[in-house]
Amino acid sequence: MKQDVSGLEQGVSGLKQDLASLGKDLRGQMLSVLDRVDGLAHNMKVEFEETRGMLRFGLDAREALRETMEARFAEADQKHDRQIALLEDVLRATR
């Protein structure tokens, strides 16, 4: 019976060592996973900032284009107004 108890104690001791080893392995794997998640989070933040910058550039370019086109249309309207005024003056002078 003592041999059986001794065998069980050795078995339990072996299981404890296996569990301790498994716990270390799991901690190591968990730390590795957390490092990868942190790396991915950093990469996503960098890509988000780059995308945000590109969107801001696109919006600024669109705004500049809108302002340029409004200025050109205003110039064209003034030119047409002057031409219409000249034609009206000619019509008045010929009546």
Secondary structure, 3 states (H helix, E strand, C coil): CHHHHHHHHHHHHHHHHHHHHHHHHHHHHHHHHHHHHHHHHHHHHHHHHHHHHHHHHHHHHHHHHHHHHHHHHHHHHHHHHHHHHHHHHHHHHHC
